[in-house]
Amino acid sequence: MSFSFTNPEQDRDDGRSFSFTGSDPADIDRQLQTISDMAHEILRLVANVRRQINA
């Protein structure tokens, strides 16, 4: 599997274009779900730290 970012000036106006390629779409979906889960956990932890700082 490979992961690549595209040139921010291409394809999308927000510059957030990227793509995954691989032989097993289900494996790519699992990996994307893992990344999404990790991102949500990071955001949850950041929110907790912000609450502690502002308390």
ABEGO torsion letter per residue (X at the ends): XBBBBBBAABGBAAGABBBBBBABAAAAAAAAAAAAAAAAAAAAAAAAAAAAAAX
